[in-house]
Protein backbone atom coordinates (compact mmCIF):
# COMPACT_ATOMS: atom_id res chain seq x y z
CA UNK A 1 0.00 0.00 0.00
CA UNK A 2 1.27 3.47 -0.82
CA UNK A 3 1.32 6.45 1.54
CA UNK A 4 -2.08 7.56 2.80
CA UNK A 5 -3.44 11.09 2.88
CA UNK A 6 -6.58 12.13 4.76
CA UNK A 7 -8.41 12.58 1.43
CA UNK A 8 -7.82 8.91 0.60
CA UNK A 9 -10.20 7.78 3.36
CA UNK A 10 -13.31 7.87 1.16
CA UNK A 11 -15.17 4.72 2.15
CA UNK A 12 -17.32 4.37 5.28
CA UNK A 13 -16.94 1.03 7.06
CA UNK A 14 -18.47 -0.29 10.26
CA UNK A 15 -16.68 -2.80 12.43
CA UNK A 16 -19.21 -5.21 13.93
CA UNK A 17 -18.75 -7.40 16.97
CA UNK A 18 -20.59 -10.63 17.76
CA UNK A 19 -22.41 -11.23 21.00
CA UNK A 20 -24.79 -13.91 22.17
CA UNK A 21 -28.34 -13.34 23.33
CA UNK A 22 -30.81 -15.99 24.51
CA UNK A 23 -33.66 -16.99 22.21
CA UNK A 24 -37.14 -18.05 23.37
CA UNK A 25 -35.69 -21.40 24.50
CA UNK A 26 -32.89 -19.65 26.41
CA UNK A 27 -30.32 -20.94 23.91
CA UNK A 28 -27.50 -18.56 22.97
CA UNK A 29 -27.90 -17.06 19.49
CA UNK A 30 -25.15 -15.09 17.79
CA UNK A 31 -26.04 -11.51 16.89
CA UNK A 32 -23.86 -8.76 15.40
CA UNK A 33 -23.84 -5.14 16.56
CA UNK A 34 -21.84 -2.09 15.44
CA UNK A 35 -18.60 -1.55 17.38
CA UNK A 36 -17.21 1.52 15.55
CA UNK A 37 -17.59 3.29 12.20
CA UNK A 38 -14.62 4.88 10.45
CA UNK A 39 -13.55 6.30 7.11
CA UNK A 40 -11.22 3.95 5.22
CA UNK A 41 -9.27 3.44 2.05
CA UNK A 42 -10.17 0.22 0.24
CA UNK A 43 -7.81 -1.57 -2.11
CA UNK A 44 -8.80 -4.85 -3.76
CA UNK A 45 -6.06 -7.41 -3.33
CA UNK A 46 -7.37 -10.54 -5.00
CA UNK A 47 -10.20 -12.89 -5.77
CA UNK A 48 -10.63 -16.56 -6.33
CA UNK A 49 -12.61 -19.68 -5.68
CA UNK A 50 -12.74 -22.02 -2.73
CA UNK A 51 -14.28 -25.40 -2.08
CA UNK A 52 -16.09 -26.22 1.12
CA UNK A 53 -18.50 -29.05 1.87
CA UNK A 54 -18.46 -30.09 -1.78
CA UNK A 55 -19.53 -26.63 -2.96
CA UNK A 56 -17.42 -24.20 -4.96
CA UNK A 57 -17.75 -20.52 -4.11
CA UNK A 58 -16.05 -17.30 -5.09
CA UNK A 59 -14.51 -14.69 -2.82
CA UNK A 60 -13.08 -11.17 -3.02
CA UNK A 61 -10.19 -10.01 -0.83
CA UNK A 62 -9.53 -6.36 0.01
CA UNK A 63 -7.33 -4.28 2.30
CA UNK A 64 -8.91 -1.49 4.32
CA UNK A 65 -6.67 1.19 5.85
CA UNK A 66 -8.08 3.19 8.76
CA UNK A 67 -6.61 5.79 11.09
CA UNK A 68 -5.61 4.30 14.45
CA UNK A 69 -7.07 5.38 17.78
CA UNK A 70 -7.90 3.63 21.06
CA UNK A 71 -11.09 2.03 19.69
CA UNK A 72 -9.44 0.95 16.44
CA UNK A 73 -6.70 -0.70 18.48
CA UNK A 74 -9.48 -2.74 20.13
CA UNK A 75 -10.54 -4.43 16.87
CA UNK A 76 -10.28 -8.22 17.11
CA UNK A 77 -9.83 -10.84 14.37
CA UNK A 78 -13.26 -12.25 15.33
CA UNK A 79 -14.91 -8.94 14.39
CA UNK A 80 -16.13 -8.28 10.86
CA UNK A 81 -16.46 -5.32 8.51
CA UNK A 82 -19.80 -4.14 7.17
CA UNK A 83 -19.20 -2.21 3.96
CA UNK A 84 -21.38 -1.38 0.97
CA UNK A 85 -24.15 -3.75 2.08
CA UNK A 86 -21.87 -6.78 2.53
CA UNK A 87 -20.04 -8.46 5.40
CA UNK A 88 -16.27 -8.96 5.19
CA UNK A 89 -14.50 -11.46 7.46
CA UNK A 90 -11.26 -10.13 8.94
CA UNK A 91 -8.25 -12.28 8.06
CA UNK A 92 -5.30 -10.12 9.12
CA UNK A 93 -4.57 -6.83 10.86
CA UNK A 94 -1.28 -4.99 10.85
CA UNK A 95 0.15 -1.54 11.26
CA UNK A 96 1.32 0.00 8.00
CA UNK A 97 5.05 -0.34 7.55
CA UNK A 98 5.66 3.27 6.56
CA UNK A 99 3.00 4.89 8.74
CA UNK A 100 2.16 3.78 12.29
CA UNK A 101 -0.89 6.07 12.37
CA UNK A 102 -2.87 3.62 10.24
CA UNK A 103 -4.06 0.04 10.65
CA UNK A 104 -4.40 -2.18 7.59
CA UNK A 105 -7.14 -4.81 7.75
CA UNK A 106 -7.23 -7.60 5.19
CA UNK A 107 -10.74 -8.99 4.83
CA UNK A 108 -12.63 -11.45 2.62
CA UNK A 109 -16.16 -11.25 1.24
CA UNK A 110 -17.85 -14.44 0.04
CA UNK A 111 -19.48 -14.01 -3.36
CA UNK A 112 -21.46 -17.23 -3.19
C-alpha positions in Angstrom: 0.0 0.0 0.0 1.3 3.5 -0.8 1.3 6.5 1.5 -2.1 7.6 2.8 -3.4 11.1 2.9 -6.6 12.1 4.8 -8.4 12.6 1.4 -7.8 8.9 0.6 -10.2 7.8 3.4 -13.3 7.9 1.2 -15.2 4.7 2.2 -17.3 4.4 5.3 -16.9 1.0 7.1 -18.5 -0.3 10.3 -16.7 -2.8 12.4 -19.2 -5.2 13.9 -18.7 -7.4 17.0 -20.6 -10.6 17.8 -22.4 -11.2 21.0 -24.8 -13.9 22.2 -28.3 -13.3 23.3 -30.8 -16.0 24.5 -33.7 -17.0 22.2 -37.1 -18.0 23.4 -35.7 -21.4 24.5 -32.9 -19.7 26.4 -30.3 -20.9 23.9 -27.5 -18.6 23.0 -27.9 -17.1 19.5 -25.1 -15.1 17.8 -26.0 -11.5 16.9 -23.9 -8.8 15.4 -23.8 -5.1 16.6 -21.8 -2.1 15.4 -18.6 -1.5 17.4 -17.2 1.5 15.6 -17.6 3.3 12.2 -14.6 4.9 10.5 -13.5 6.3 7.1 -11.2 3.9 5.2 -9.3 3.4 2.1 -10.2 0.2 0.2 -7.8 -1.6 -2.1 -8.8 -4.9 -3.8 -6.1 -7.4 -3.3 -7.4 -10.5 -5.0 -10.2 -12.9 -5.8 -10.6 -16.6 -6.3 -12.6 -19.7 -5.7 -12.7 -22.0 -2.7 -14.3 -25.4 -2.1 -16.1 -26.2 1.1 -18.5 -29.0 1.9 -18.5 -30.1 -1.8 -19.5 -26.6 -3.0 -17.4 -24.2 -5.0 -17.8 -20.5 -4.1 -16.0 -17.3 -5.1 -14.5 -14.7 -2.8 -13.1 -11.2 -3.0 -10.2 -10.0 -0.8 -9.5 -6.4 0.0 -7.3 -4.3 2.3 -8.9 -1.5 4.3 -6.7 1.2 5.9 -8.1 3.2 8.8 -6.6 5.8 11.1 -5.6 4.3 14.4 -7.1 5.4 17.8 -7.9 3.6 21.1 -11.1 2.0 19.7 -9.4 0.9 16.4 -6.7 -0.7 18.5 -9.5 -2.7 20.1 -10.5 -4.4 16.9 -10.3 -8.2 17.1 -9.8 -10.8 14.4 -13.3 -12.3 15.3 -14.9 -8.9 14.4 -16.1 -8.3 10.9 -16.5 -5.3 8.5 -19.8 -4.1 7.2 -19.2 -2.2 4.0 -21.4 -1.4 1.0 -24.1 -3.8 2.1 -21.9 -6.8 2.5 -20.0 -8.5 5.4 -16.3 -9.0 5.2 -14.5 -11.5 7.5 -11.3 -10.1 8.9 -8.3 -12.3 8.1 -5.3 -10.1 9.1 -4.6 -6.8 10.9 -1.3 -5.0 10.9 0.2 -1.5 11.3 1.3 0.0 8.0 5.0 -0.3 7.6 5.7 3.3 6.6 3.0 4.9 8.7 2.2 3.8 12.3 -0.9 6.1 12.4 -2.9 3.6 10.2 -4.1 0.0 10.7 -4.4 -2.2 7.6 -7.1 -4.8 7.8 -7.2 -7.6 5.2 -10.7 -9.0 4.8 -12.6 -11.5 2.6 -16.2 -11.2 1.2 -17.9 -14.4 0.0 -19.5 -14.0 -3.4 -21.5 -17.2 -3.2 
